[in-house]
Amino acid sequence: MTARIDLVTIIVEDIQMMKQFYQNALGFVMKTDVGEYVEFATPGVRFSLCERHVLADATHHASYSQTKRGQSFELAFPFASPAEVDAAYTHVVAVGGTPVQGPTNMPWGQRTAFFADPEGNIHELFAEVEGNAE
């Protein structure tokens, strides 16, 4: 067996707020919207949001009924240049993202910035710094 990831879903409390954030902050375009589940049109891995109670009802597993605690995943959004990271960070924060760490050149050869979405999930914006592309 060879595993691969086809879909990443963020389990959310407020789907309307989160849907608007990902559309406005990062430009995701809606592919499917059935109220409590939305999926965005993305190349490669699919990306969706689903209200917590939907999965709790579907699986009857207690973990879906518990409120999330702490950071358990990060999405990393690639950009073509460090300047695009800077501009994207400014935009994301302006439309409701919470600043975590502003754009910084990291020792591993990328310019990165970190922000939190409205429900506190921390994500990364990044680009290779010139001369460090692999």
C-alpha positions as CSV (number, residue, x, y, z in Angstrom):
1,M,0.0,0.0,0.0
2,T,1.1,3.5,-0.8
3,A,-0.7,6.2,1.1
4,R,-1.4,9.6,-0.3
5,I,-3.3,12.6,0.9
6,D,-6.3,13.6,-1.2
7,L,-8.2,15.9,1.1
8,V,-7.3,18.2,4.0
9,T,-10.3,19.3,6.1
10,I,-10.3,21.9,8.9
11,I,-12.9,21.0,11.5
12,V,-14.5,24.3,12.5
13,E,-17.0,25.8,14.9
14,D,-18.3,28.6,12.7
15,I,-18.3,27.7,9.0
16,Q,-19.6,31.0,7.7
17,M,-16.8,33.0,9.4
18,M,-14.1,30.6,8.3
19,K,-15.4,30.3,4.8
20,Q,-15.4,34.1,4.4
21,F,-11.9,34.3,5.9
22,Y,-10.3,31.7,3.5
23,Q,-12.1,33.3,0.5
24,N,-11.1,36.9,1.4
25,A,-7.7,36.3,3.0
26,L,-6.2,33.7,0.6
27,G,-8.5,33.9,-2.5
28,F,-9.9,30.4,-2.3
29,V,-12.8,29.9,-4.7
30,M,-15.8,27.8,-3.6
31,K,-16.3,24.5,-5.4
32,T,-18.9,22.9,-3.1
33,D,-21.1,24.6,-0.4
34,V,-23.6,22.4,1.4
35,G,-24.0,24.6,4.4
36,E,-22.0,22.8,7.1
37,Y,-19.4,21.5,4.7
38,V,-17.5,23.5,2.0
39,E,-14.8,22.6,-0.4
40,F,-12.6,25.0,-2.3
41,A,-11.3,24.5,-5.8
42,T,-7.6,23.9,-5.5
43,P,-5.0,22.1,-7.7
44,G,-3.6,19.0,-6.1
45,V,-4.9,18.2,-2.7
46,R,-8.5,19.1,-2.0
47,F,-9.2,21.6,0.8
48,S,-12.4,21.8,2.8
49,L,-14.0,23.1,6.0
50,C,-16.5,21.0,8.0
51,E,-18.5,21.9,11.1
52,R,-17.4,19.8,14.1
53,H,-20.9,18.6,14.9
54,V,-21.3,17.0,11.4
55,L,-18.4,14.7,12.0
56,A,-19.6,14.0,15.6
57,D,-23.0,13.0,14.3
58,A,-21.6,10.9,11.4
59,T,-19.0,9.0,13.4
60,H,-20.4,9.0,16.9
61,H,-16.8,9.3,18.1
62,A,-16.4,11.3,21.3
63,S,-13.3,13.1,20.1
64,Y,-15.3,15.1,17.6
65,S,-17.5,16.5,20.4
66,Q,-14.5,17.8,22.3
67,T,-13.3,21.4,21.8
68,K,-9.9,21.6,20.1
69,R,-7.0,22.4,22.3
70,G,-3.7,23.6,21.0
71,Q,-2.0,23.6,17.6
72,S,-2.3,20.2,15.9
73,F,-1.6,21.1,12.2
74,E,-0.3,23.8,10.0
75,L,-1.0,24.6,6.4
76,A,1.8,26.2,4.4
77,F,1.0,28.4,1.5
78,P,3.8,28.8,-1.1
79,F,4.5,32.1,-3.0
80,A,6.8,32.8,-5.9
81,S,8.9,35.5,-4.1
82,P,9.7,36.9,-0.7
83,A,8.0,40.2,-1.8
84,E,4.8,38.2,-2.4
85,V,5.0,36.7,1.1
86,D,5.3,40.2,2.6
87,A,2.2,41.4,0.5
88,A,0.2,38.3,1.3
89,Y,0.9,38.7,5.1
90,T,-0.2,42.3,5.1
91,H,-3.4,41.4,3.2
92,V,-4.2,38.4,5.4
93,V,-3.8,40.4,8.6
94,A,-5.9,43.3,7.1
95,V,-8.8,41.0,6.4
96,G,-8.9,39.4,9.8
97,G,-5.9,37.1,10.2
98,T,-4.2,37.3,13.6
99,P,-0.5,38.2,13.3
100,V,1.8,35.5,14.8
101,Q,5.2,36.3,13.2
102,G,5.8,38.8,10.5
103,P,7.8,38.0,7.4
104,T,11.3,36.8,8.4
105,N,14.2,35.2,6.5
106,M,14.7,31.8,8.1
107,P,17.9,29.8,8.4
108,W,16.5,27.1,6.1
109,G,16.5,29.5,3.1
110,Q,12.8,30.6,3.1
111,R,11.1,33.9,3.9
112,T,8.2,32.9,6.1
113,A,5.3,34.6,7.9
114,F,2.8,33.0,10.3
115,F,-0.8,34.0,11.0
116,A,-3.8,32.5,12.8
117,D,-7.2,32.1,11.2
118,P,-10.3,33.3,13.1
119,E,-10.5,30.0,15.0
120,G,-6.8,30.1,16.0
121,N,-5.2,27.7,13.6
122,I,-1.7,28.9,12.8
123,H,-0.6,28.7,9.2
124,E,2.5,29.7,7.2
125,L,3.2,31.8,4.1
126,F,6.5,31.1,2.5
127,A,8.8,31.6,-0.5
128,E,12.4,30.5,-1.3
129,V,14.9,33.2,-0.7
130,E,16.9,33.8,-3.9
131,G,19.8,31.5,-4.2
132,N,18.2,28.8,-2.0
133,A,15.7,27.2,-4.3
134,E,16.1,23.4,-4.5
